[in-house]
Amino acid sequence: MGRVKIQLKKIEEKRDRQISYFKRKDGLIKKAYELTTLCDVDVALIIFSSAGKLIIFDGKRRILKTLLDLCTREEYLGTSSNHSSSLEFPASCSSAVVEEENPMAQMWRTPSLKEFSFKDLKIATKNFSPDSLLGKGGFGRVYKGWVDEKTLAPSSIMGIGMAVAIKVWDRSTSFQGFQEWQSEVNFLGRHYHPNIISLFGYCREDKNLALVYEFMEMGSLDNHLFRGNVPSLSWDIRLKIAIGAGRGLAFLHTLEKKIIYRDFKASHILLDKNYNAKLSDFGLAMLGPSSEESPIVTAVAGTRGYADPEYVATGNISLKSDVYSYGVVLLELLTGIRATDSNRSEEQQSLVEWFPPMVSRRKKLKTIIDVHMKGQYSAEAVFQAAELSLKCLESDPQSRPSMKEVVEALKEIEALKDQTK
């Protein structure tokens, strides 16, 4: 396979560092794609292997092995960015070369998934009609569509067949958007668990990117806790959701190649008609360390208020970082209060800082438990759940329980649900 020369240009914008490259023969300039923050390096040696691995090293190749290890981890979810932000490159870097192959094309074979045409999606959503729109975000829009339950062929009649959720990326999506799309295809196309959203297929046609998921009738946990336009959740349902979401995380953490979810929050927990919780949005997920406690270094991503403070401060992330985020969501389930809210008084803007003193005195704890449960819960069960949340929020990651231990503790708490208040 031919190789092309790379000229790396340092871009001074705070958030985006990009590279430009040209072909040796015709000098055609092309803007490539965002890779990651390249520290203070103006020119480095970058190689994309045929397997899509990202390799960066200086002229003396002193850090080649480290980056190969990092790339192997990242390649598991089909991405190749972020890790180099923690590395220091010497100033004497050489010119760069890459194989003449677009790494954006690197996607695992996923025979279990159907490849939809964009025309299929138009049919399934009645040409993306406003009536089919479920929501929108920075990535694009989500529509409700209909397909044949057996063949997944699109249904031209709304309400006939099986409902699906179709996430369509904005045409102007950044390379990061493509990475998130590809990560979901690579991960969800190979793993199944009852507490993880099912992916039926994808569309990659010209500039059109889309994913087709199972439809979750009850929407997100975020809607039920904070929106006020859907029925409130009972204590039993909240506990069921906590256990289900915990099982989903525990599954990721106990795979042979462990996965760090990295963006666990209420809006990423979807509920089916029976309030079974399923994790969604795996765009930031990454391959974790070989051991539970060992951290790895990566660029900070996730959501303010849910992200592990140590990860935010140092870039060190581990499976226990997900446990911290889980503890935040458990607090939200108990209180019905968002993790952060700038509209609250200064001392109450952060739920994680506001809540802990309440646990030491049960009478105070009662004042912060979600009033929408109308007192229909076991006081002992709520107290134990509150204590468990604080264990998940320990400042020292190694002091936090594993997600398997969290689920076991919640099942014991569930046994208290029939006790009187």
ABEGO torsion letter per residue (X at the ends): XBBBBBBBBBBABAABBBBBBBBAAAGBBBBBBBABBAEABABBBBBBBAAGBBBBBBAAGAAAAAAAAAAAAAAAAGBABGAAAABBBBABBBBBBBBBBBAAABBBBBAABBBBBAAAAAAAAGGGBAAABAEBBAAEBBBBBBBBAAAGBBBABBGBEBBBBBBBBBAABBAAAAAAAAAAAAAAAABBBAABBBBABBBBBEABBBBBBBBBAAEBAAAAAAAGABBBBBAAAAAAAAAAAAAAAAAAAABABBBBAGBBBAAABBBBAAGBBBBBGAAABBBBBABAABBBBBBBBEBBGABBAAAAAAGBBBAAAAAAAAAAAAAAAAAGBBABBAABBAAAABAAAAAAAAAABAAAAAAABBAAAGGBBBAAAAAAAAAAAAAAABABAAABBBAAAAAAAAAAAAAAAABBX
